[in-house]
Amino acid sequence: MTIKMLLTAAALVAAPFTASAACDWHSEAKVSCADGTVYDSATGTCKTVSG
């Protein structure tokens, strides 16, 4: 095989991995808190609702 063919094959194999690395789907976690609490994104925890 020539170098050009090897580089092309490597690029075709690596393309899906680099595309998925740029995807934001994995950072959209769904958080469910218990009744009477809400998610506080600043602290990353569930806080009790007051008032």
C-alpha positions, 0 to 999 in steps of 0.5 A: 500500500502506498502512503497516500492510501494509508493516510486516507484509510486512517482519516476515514477510520478516525472521522466518526470519532472526531465527529462524536467528540464535538457532539454535545449530547453527552453533556446534557444529563437529566437530573431528577430531584425529590419532591419539594426540591429543585436542581441548583446548577451552580452547586450541582445539587438539589435544594429544598424549595422554600416559600 
